[in-house]
Amino acid sequence: MDRNIFLKEVKEIANLTWGVRPKSLDDTIRQMRVASDDIEIFLEKYADKYAIDMQDYDYLDYFYDDNFFVINIFREIGFLLNIATRKPELTFEHLFKIAENKKWENPFTK
């Protein structure tokens, strides 16, 4: 699979779902500043387009539940004070590798 073609295709999916596009494969989903429901919709469209087995995917491995505003404020304060650790950044490069392999793998457990 060609990286440039993938980036063009994933930009289109992101734009249709979020109204924003990644600039490169090094960008992260978190950088797109979108809500959890929109991330799920994007990943469903992505998985459908590339026929990916998402059985091993778990949203909470990469993202926080954004439905609890007060908890999120305290979490952000914890990040600023270095007393909390952020979850790993999920990049579009990783999504490219998953599209090539057709099966979800956690990039941070290898």
C-alpha positions as CSV (number, residue, x, y, z in Angstrom):
1,M,0.0,0.0,0.0
2,D,1.3,3.5,-0.9
3,R,1.6,5.9,2.1
4,N,0.7,8.9,0.0
5,I,-2.5,7.3,-1.3
6,F,-3.4,6.2,2.2
7,L,-2.8,9.7,3.6
8,K,-5.1,11.1,0.9
9,E,-7.8,8.6,1.7
10,V,-7.6,8.9,5.4
11,K,-7.6,12.7,5.1
12,E,-10.9,12.4,3.2
13,I,-12.4,10.1,5.9
14,A,-11.3,12.5,8.6
15,N,-12.7,15.5,6.8
16,L,-16.0,13.9,6.2
17,T,-16.2,12.8,9.9
18,W,-14.5,15.6,11.7
19,G,-14.2,18.5,9.4
20,V,-10.5,18.5,9.9
21,R,-7.6,16.6,8.2
22,P,-4.3,15.3,9.4
23,K,-1.3,16.9,7.7
24,S,0.9,13.9,7.8
25,L,1.1,10.3,9.0
26,D,3.0,11.5,12.1
27,D,-0.1,13.5,13.3
28,T,-2.1,11.9,16.1
29,I,-5.8,11.5,16.5
30,R,-5.6,13.5,19.8
31,Q,-4.2,16.4,17.8
32,M,-7.4,16.5,15.8
33,R,-9.3,17.6,19.0
34,V,-12.4,15.6,18.4
35,A,-14.9,14.0,20.7
36,S,-15.0,10.3,21.6
37,D,-18.1,9.6,19.5
38,D,-16.5,11.2,16.5
39,I,-13.3,9.1,17.0
40,E,-15.4,5.9,17.0
41,I,-17.3,7.0,13.8
42,F,-13.9,7.7,12.1
43,L,-12.4,4.4,13.2
44,E,-15.5,2.5,12.0
45,K,-15.3,4.1,8.5
46,Y,-11.5,3.5,8.5
47,A,-12.0,-0.2,9.4
48,D,-14.7,-0.6,6.8
49,K,-12.7,1.0,4.0
50,Y,-9.6,-1.2,4.7
51,A,-11.4,-4.3,5.9
52,I,-9.7,-4.4,9.2
53,D,-10.4,-6.9,12.0
54,M,-11.0,-4.6,15.0
55,Q,-11.6,-7.3,17.5
56,D,-8.5,-6.4,19.6
57,Y,-9.3,-2.6,19.5
58,D,-10.3,-1.0,22.8
59,Y,-11.0,2.8,22.8
60,L,-9.9,3.2,26.4
61,D,-6.4,1.9,25.5
62,Y,-5.8,5.2,23.7
63,F,-8.4,7.7,24.8
64,Y,-10.2,9.0,27.9
65,D,-13.9,9.0,28.2
66,D,-14.8,12.7,27.5
67,N,-18.3,12.5,29.0
68,F,-17.1,13.5,32.5
69,F,-16.1,17.2,32.2
70,V,-15.0,17.6,35.9
71,I,-12.8,14.5,35.8
72,N,-11.2,15.7,32.6
73,I,-10.3,19.0,34.2
74,F,-8.6,17.3,37.1
75,R,-6.8,14.9,34.7
76,E,-5.5,17.9,32.7
77,I,-4.2,19.5,35.9
78,G,-2.5,16.2,36.7
79,F,-0.8,16.2,33.3
80,L,0.4,19.8,33.9
81,L,1.8,19.0,37.3
82,N,3.4,15.8,36.0
83,I,1.5,13.6,38.5
84,A,-0.6,11.9,35.8
85,T,0.6,10.1,32.6
86,R,-1.1,10.5,29.3
87,K,-2.2,7.5,27.3
88,P,-0.1,6.7,24.3
89,E,-0.6,8.8,21.2
90,L,-2.3,7.0,18.3
91,T,-0.7,8.2,15.0
92,F,-2.0,7.9,11.5
93,E,1.3,6.1,10.7
94,H,0.0,3.3,13.1
95,L,-3.3,3.3,11.2
96,F,-1.4,2.9,8.0
97,K,0.4,-0.2,9.4
98,I,-2.9,-1.6,10.6
99,A,-4.4,-1.1,7.2
100,E,-1.5,-3.0,5.6
101,N,-1.9,-5.9,8.1
102,K,-5.7,-5.9,8.1
103,K,-5.8,-6.6,11.9
104,W,-5.7,-4.2,14.8
105,E,-2.6,-4.4,16.9
106,N,-1.7,-2.2,19.9
107,P,1.5,-0.4,18.9
108,F,2.5,0.1,22.5
109,T,2.5,-3.6,23.6
110,K,5.2,-4.8,21.3
